[in-house]
Amino acid sequence: MTVHVTPPVTSSPAVVVSNLRRAYGKRVVIDRLNLRIERGEFVALLGESGCGKTTLLRALAGLDTIQGGRIAAPRRPAVVFQEHRLLPWDNLWRNVSLGLQVPDARERAAAALAEVGLGDRLDDWPRNLSGGQAQRVALARALVQQPELLLLDEPFAALDALTRIRMHDLVRELVANHRPGVMLVTHDVDEAIALADRILVMRDGAIAFEHRKADGSVDRSALLAELGVKTAHAA
């Protein structure tokens, strides 16, 4: 049985977003959005396609400009995308240690790979990995940086159902061990319910709905209704 523990509120959040605005020409994608994620807190972000979820993630990652408001984050966050984005010409430990400017980079990469169950594959190559193994390496590459904020952009969407369940278990364990603030962008309601301490629904450029696990069990039908999906039970 998986136990979800809601982290305590600390004085040093992973990220604080205030009155964020982003537009593409005349189309406003994010409008006066506010968000706070604590260290150790796992937040899932749901919303219809085109509602601005990925734009928000890219802004938090420093990959997209903003046109209003403020993002306050202690350190540059780590990002895991749907595609693993491993460098095919580098072995696994070099992929994991990419960007680490420390003399013990190999040792840190080895420890990170061991955490994701690939400690015996340091000198292997990305071409020899399954999809799930490649995403484990991507997670190791993110966490070796010891980020205070971890951004997950649908990293399990391309995996088969059994591999996805195993990856969920691994992510829970890694987040419990490292305690970054986490924001997961997903279209999978069940994935959000399974992983997150707090579930947000984005609509019209802002956070339109919020549920905390500490408030009780999640009403899946109500959550789907917030996403514009009518279930047979609701009908």
N, C-alpha and C positions, 0 to 999 in steps of 0.2 A: 504494500500500500504506500502510495506517495503522499508525503505530508508537506503541505505548503505552509511556509512560515512567513508571515508578513514582517519585513524588516522594520526596526525602529527608526523613527525620524531622527536625523542627525543635523548638525549645524552646517555640514559641508555636503550639499547635494551633488549628485553626478552632473546635473544640468538644470538650468532654469531658463525658460523661454518667456519673454515678456512682449506682448503686443506685436507678435511677428507678422510681417506682411511680405508676400511675394506675388508678383504679377508677371505675366508674359503678354506684353502689349496691353490691350484693354481687358484681358481676361485675368481676373484676380483669383489666384489659386489658394493662397493662404491670407486670411484677413483677421488681424487682431487675435492671433492664437496665443494662448498662455499654457505653459506646461512646466511641471517640476517633477524630476525623477530623483529619488534618493539613492544613495549608495546601497547596493544589495537588493534593490527593488526591481522586480521584473514586470515590465509594462508591455502589453500587447496593443497594437494599433490596428483597428479594422476600419473598413470604409469601402464604398463602391469604387470601381476603377475610375481614375481621373479626379478623385476627390482631393488629392494633394499629399497622400501618405508618403510616397517616394520623394516628393519635393521637400517635405519636412525632414525626412531622414538625410537627404543630401545636404540640406542646410545645416543640420546638426553635425554632420561629418566634415563640414567646411568645404564641400564639393560644389556648392551652389551659393550664389550671392543672395542677400536679402535686401529689401527696399524699405524696411521700416522695422522698428522694434529692436530687441536685443537678445542675444544668446550668450549666457554666462556658463562656461564649462571650465573646470580646473585644468584639464589637459585635453589634447587632441584625442578624440575617441578612436576606437578600433571598429572596423566594419567587416561583416561577413555578408557577401552577396549570394544571390541564387546560384551563380556560377562560381566555382572555387577560385578561379583566376590564378592558378599556380603557374609558375614559370616553367615551361617544359624542358628548358636547357639547364635547370638547376636541380640538384637532388633535394630530398625532402628537408634535411636540416638547414640547407641554405635558403630554401623557400620560407621556412618558419622564422629564420633569423633575419629575414630581409628588413633592412632599416635599423637593426640593432647595432649601435656603435659602442660595443663593449668587448673587452678582450676574451670573455668567456661565452661568446655568442653560441658556439657549438654546444657547450654544456647546457646552456639555457634552452636551446632548441631541443636537445635530447630529453630534458625534463618535461617540456611541454608535449612532445610527441608521446612520451610515456604516459602522460595524463590522459591522452585520448586513445590509448591502446595500441600505439604504433611505435613503441620504443625500440623495436628491433628492425625498423625500416629507415634508419637515418640516411643511409647512402643509396636508398632506392630512388626511383624516378617517378614522376607523376603519371607517366603513361602506363605504369603497372598497377595503378590503383583503381578500385571500383568507385562508383559515384559517392557512396557513403564514406569510403576511406578518404577520398579527396576532400570532402567537406570536413572531416575530422582534422585534416592537416590545416585547412583554412581556419578552423576554430583555434588550433594550436598557435597559428601565426598571429591571430588577433590577441590571444591571452598572454602570449610571451611578452607583449608590450606592457603588461600590467595596467590595462586601461581602467580609468574610473567610470567610463561610459562605453558600453558595448552595443553596437547597432547591428541588428540582424534584418536583412532585406530578403524575406522569403527564402531562407537558406535551405529549406527542406522540400520545397515545392516540386523539385524534379526527382525526388527519391521515391522508391516503392514503399508501400504501406509498412512493411515490417522494418525496413531500414529507418524509416521516419520515426517509428516508435523507439527504436534503439537510440537514435540521435536525440530525441526528446529527453530520454533518461540521462544521456551524457551531458546535455546542456544544463539540466537541473543540477547535476553534480558539480560541474565546472563553475557555475554561477555561485553555488553554495560555498565552494572552496575559495574563490577569488573575490566574490562580493562586489562586482562592478554594478552600476546601474545599467539596466538593459531595456532597450526598446526594440520589440519585434514587430515588424510590418508583415502582416499576413492577410490572406483572403480566407483562411481556414478558421471558422468559428470554433470548432472542436479543439484545434491546436491552441488557440488563445485561451480557452477554458482550461485546458490541461496544464499549460505552462505558467500563465501570468498570475501575479499577485493583484494586478489591476488591469482592467480591460477598458479601452477607450474606443469610441466610435467617432470618426471624423466626418463632418458633413458641412457643406457650404464654407469651407476654408477654416473651420474652427473645430474644437472638441465639443460635440453635441451630446455625448452620453458617457458616463463613467460608472464603473462598478468595481468595488474592492472586494476581494475574497473574504476579508475580515467581516464584511457586512452580511455574509451568509452565502449559500449556494447560488450559483449562477442560473438564472432562468433562461435556458437556451432559446426558447420561443420568443421571449421578450427581446433578447439580443438580436435574433434574426429579424424581428419586426423593426428594430432600430435601423437595420440595414436594408429595409424595404422588401423583406422576404416574408410572405405569408405562409405559415405552416398549416398542415391539415388540422392540427389541434387548435390553432388560433382561429381557423376559419369556422 
